Amino acid sequence: MFFLVALIVTVILLVVLWRSIGPDQPRPGGIAPPRLQRLPRPPRRQQQLPPDDNPDFLRDLDRRARPEE
């Protein structure tokens, strides 16, 4: 008997949770539930170049290696 009551309570809880969290469906009366909006993605950071591929870094090294005139 206890098993049957526990099973019925579990089914009722699952149905209530499914209705509250489940897919968006129009409610009676024509009022649609609010939809969740996705947050915008953060802007992508520019990929950093390693020093041996970075032309600005290499130019600066070349400038430092030359004796000043």
Residue, then its C-alpha position, 0 to 999 in steps of 0.5 A: m500500500f505504501f509503495l502505491v501511495a509513493l508511486i502516485v505522489t512521485v508521478i504527480l510531482l513529476v507531472v507538476l515539474w514537467r509542466s513548470i519547467g518543460p517546453d513552452q506551450p500556450r497557457p489556457g487564456g492565451i497567455a504565453p509563458p515568458r521566454l528566456q533570452r540568451l545572453p550575448r556572447p562576450p567579444r572574442r579576444q584577438q589571438q596573440l602571436p608568439p614573440d617570434d611571429n609578431p612583426d612588431f616585436l621582431r622590428d623592435l628587436d632589430r631596432r635594439a640590436r642596431p647601434e644608434e647612429 
